[in-house]
Amino acid sequence: MQIKQPEPFTFEAGNRAVLLLHGFTGHSADVRMLGRFLEKKGYTTHAPIYKGHGAPPEELVQSTAKDWWQDALGGYEHLKNLGYDEIAVAGLSLGGVMALRLAYNKPVKAVIPICSPVFFDNVEELTQGFRQFAKEYKQLQQKDDDEIQKEIDELIENSDETFQSLSKLIQEVHDEVDTIYAPTYVLQAEEDEMINKDSAQYIYDNVESDVKEIKWYEGAPHVITLSDYKEQVHEDVYQFLEKIDWSE
């Protein structure tokens, strides 16, 4: 069975731009509906896809956080090259980690981490999430259960560098959060099954911005942007962006 590969998107609208970053094992669909919503509100949005993502799991474990960071930087530069001088950045999970990293490496108008970890104490959950992603992908390829299990076990054996790089990235961002001065809006699902939810409060407490807010979503799951709570997330992100001191 041929699986259609996802693609990055750019939705051009107004002069205010928002870079949208997806999660680990995810791709641009994680943030596509948010991008369309913001486009209708007059914001330009762009979402890259990290190396190895939106592809077979064998490709994902051949990439590392260094690759994904370069793709996030590339997304920022893509908006710059299109002529957008004011860029906010929002990201889901791993995307939020890289959004925070962008906020202390590049000029950003605001940073919005959504269900984003800054404690790497969820190796088991992340590994389980990767296993589930790999299983679903291979089921789409119509492989039988025994073959799927064999291939997933081999993938896990070959994934050490990928997970170690992810751990290093998260630890760095944990240590540098207090160098962020951009307006910050932390969104966290209360029923998040993938990350340590203490991350949200840690980010909120430690960013140095004079403008910062935190929002908890009762009953919401980790991938909140694709959940029944997505419309509320869309509206909350939009309302926060409207509070920012844009030049236009």
C-alpha positions in Angstrom: 0.0 0.0 0.0 1.3 3.4 -1.0 1.3 5.8 2.0 1.0 9.5 1.0 3.9 11.5 2.5 2.9 14.7 4.3 4.3 18.0 3.3 5.3 21.3 5.0 2.8 24.1 4.6 2.8 27.9 4.3 -0.4 29.8 4.5 0.2 33.5 3.7 -2.2 36.1 5.1 -1.1 39.2 7.0 2.2 40.7 8.0 2.3 38.9 11.4 3.9 35.4 11.0 3.7 32.3 13.2 6.1 29.4 12.9 4.3 26.2 13.9 6.4 23.2 15.0 5.1 19.6 15.3 5.8 16.8 17.8 8.1 13.8 17.9 6.9 11.1 15.5 4.4 13.6 14.2 4.4 15.9 11.2 2.7 19.1 9.9 -0.8 17.7 10.4 -0.2 18.2 14.2 -0.5 21.9 13.6 -2.3 22.3 10.3 -5.7 23.1 11.7 -4.2 25.7 14.0 -2.4 27.1 10.9 -5.6 27.4 8.9 -7.4 29.0 11.9 -4.7 31.7 12.3 -4.7 32.3 8.5 -8.4 33.1 8.7 -7.6 35.6 11.4 -5.0 37.3 9.3 -1.8 35.6 10.4 0.7 34.0 8.0 1.7 30.5 9.2 4.4 28.0 8.2 5.1 24.5 9.4 8.2 22.6 8.4 8.6 18.8 8.7 11.7 17.5 10.5 14.1 15.0 9.0 12.8 11.5 9.3 9.3 12.5 10.2 6.2 11.8 8.1 8.2 8.9 6.8 8.7 5.2 7.6 10.0 4.8 11.2 13.3 3.4 9.8 14.0 6.9 8.6 13.1 8.6 11.8 15.7 6.6 13.8 18.4 7.6 11.3 17.9 11.2 12.3 18.7 13.1 15.6 17.6 16.2 17.4 20.5 18.1 15.6 18.7 17.4 12.3 15.3 18.5 13.7 16.8 21.7 15.1 18.2 22.6 11.7 14.7 22.1 10.2 13.1 24.3 12.9 15.7 27.0 12.1 15.0 26.5 8.4 11.4 27.2 9.1 12.2 30.4 10.8 14.5 31.5 8.0 11.8 30.5 5.4 9.5 33.1 6.9 12.4 35.7 7.1 13.2 35.1 3.4 9.5 35.6 2.5 9.8 39.1 4.1 8.3 38.5 7.5 10.2 40.5 10.2 8.0 39.7 13.1 7.7 36.0 13.9 6.0 34.2 16.8 6.6 30.5 17.3 4.3 27.8 18.7 5.0 24.1 19.0 3.4 20.9 20.2 5.5 18.6 22.5 9.0 18.4 20.9 7.9 21.4 18.8 7.4 23.4 21.9 10.9 22.4 23.1 12.4 23.8 19.9 10.1 26.8 20.1 11.7 27.6 23.4 15.1 27.1 22.0 14.4 29.5 19.2 13.2 32.0 21.8 16.7 32.3 23.3 18.5 32.0 20.0 16.5 34.2 17.6 14.3 37.3 17.9 10.7 36.1 18.3 7.6 38.1 19.1 6.2 35.3 21.4 6.7 31.7 22.2 3.9 29.2 22.9 4.9 25.7 24.1 2.0 23.3 24.0 2.4 20.1 26.2 6.1 20.4 26.0 8.6 18.5 28.1 11.6 20.1 29.9 12.3 17.0 32.0 13.6 13.9 30.3 12.2 11.4 32.7 9.7 9.9 30.3 11.9 7.5 28.3 9.4 4.7 28.7 6.5 6.8 27.6 8.4 8.2 24.6 9.6 4.8 23.6 6.1 3.5 23.9 4.8 6.4 21.8 7.5 5.5 19.1 6.4 1.9 19.2 2.8 2.8 18.7 3.7 5.1 15.8 5.8 2.4 14.2 3.1 -0.3 14.6 0.4 1.9 13.1 2.7 2.8 10.1 3.5 -0.9 9.5 -0.2 -1.8 9.8 -0.9 0.7 7.0 1.8 -1.2 5.0 -0.4 -4.3 5.6 2.4 -6.3 7.3 1.4 -9.2 9.5 1.7 -9.0 13.3 4.8 -11.2 13.7 6.7 -9.2 11.1 5.6 -5.9 12.6 6.8 -7.0 16.1 10.2 -8.2 14.7 10.8 -5.0 12.8 9.8 -2.8 15.8 12.2 -4.6 18.1 15.0 -4.0 15.6 14.1 -0.3 15.4 14.2 0.1 19.2 17.7 -1.6 19.2 18.9 1.0 16.7 17.3 4.1 18.2 19.8 4.9 21.0 21.4 7.8 19.3 18.0 9.3 18.4 16.7 9.1 22.0 20.0 10.3 23.5 20.0 13.4 21.3 16.4 14.1 22.3 17.3 13.8 26.0 20.3 16.2 25.4 18.0 18.8 23.7 15.4 18.7 26.4 18.0 19.0 29.1 19.6 22.0 27.4 16.3 23.8 27.1 15.5 23.0 30.7 18.7 24.8 31.7 18.2 27.8 29.4 14.6 28.6 30.0 15.5 31.5 32.3 17.2 33.3 29.4 13.9 33.7 27.6 12.4 37.2 27.6 9.8 36.9 24.8 6.1 36.9 25.8 5.3 33.3 26.7 2.0 31.3 26.8 2.3 27.8 28.2 -0.5 25.4 27.3 -0.8 22.0 29.1 -3.3 19.2 28.9 -4.2 17.8 32.3 -4.6 14.2 31.1 -1.2 14.3 29.2 0.0 10.7 29.1 3.3 11.3 27.4 5.3 13.9 29.4 5.9 15.1 32.9 3.2 17.7 33.4 5.4 19.6 35.9 7.2 20.9 32.8 4.4 23.4 32.2 4.7 25.1 35.6 8.5 24.9 35.4 8.5 26.8 32.1 6.0 29.4 33.4 7.9 30.0 36.6 11.4 30.3 35.0 10.9 32.3 31.8 12.0 35.9 32.5 9.3 37.5 30.4 7.2 40.3 31.9 4.3 38.9 29.8 3.5 35.3 30.5 0.5 33.1 31.0 -0.3 29.5 31.6 -3.5 27.5 30.7 -4.5 24.0 31.8 -7.0 22.0 29.9 -9.0 19.7 32.1 -9.5 16.2 30.5 -7.3 17.0 27.5 -4.8 14.5 26.0 -1.2 15.1 25.0 -1.9 15.7 21.3 -4.3 18.4 22.2 -4.1 20.1 18.7 -5.9 17.1 17.2 -8.3 16.5 20.1 -11.8 17.6 21.0 -10.1 20.6 22.7 -8.6 22.0 19.5 -11.1 24.8 18.9 -10.4 26.1 22.4 -6.6 25.9 21.8 -7.0 27.8 18.5 -9.0 30.6 20.2 -6.6 30.8 23.1 -3.5 31.0 20.9 -5.2 33.7 18.8 -6.2 35.8 21.8 -2.7 35.7 23.2 -1.2 36.7 19.9 -3.6 39.6 19.7 -2.1 40.9 23.0 1.4 41.1 21.6 2.9 44.5 20.6 3.2 43.9 16.9 4.5 46.8 14.8 1.6 46.4 12.3 
